Amino acid sequence: MRNFIIVIIFVFFTGLDIVNAQDDPIVYICGTSKIFHNVLSHNALEFQCKSEIWTMKKSEAIKSGKRQCRCKY
């Protein structure tokens, strides 16, 4: 019975983390650019980015002063 309760508590708390992770999507940044993109298949990232493409959570990108790309995606 004790193990069952521990499993229930573990699932409850990890489930909350999964929901929070989905609320904060991953964005893509080309090198040291101040602009982040929501999709990796954007032309500015696929063809024009000559440096490494970084991933970051959207809230972290906004906190660090980056702004969202004006693309249609």
C-alpha positions, 0 to 999 in steps of 0.5 A: 500500500505504501508503494502505491501511494508513493507512485500516485504522488510521483505521477501527480507531481511529474504530471504537473511538470509535463503540463507546464512544459507544454505551455512553454514551447521551444523556440529557435534562435540563429546564433546571437540573433535578437529574434526567435522563431517558432518553427525550425523550417523558417527560411531565415533559419534554414537558408540564411543562418550560417551559425549554430541554431540554438533552442530555448523556451519561449519565456526564457527568450522573452526574458533575455530580450529577444523578440518574436519573428514576424513570420506567418507561422 
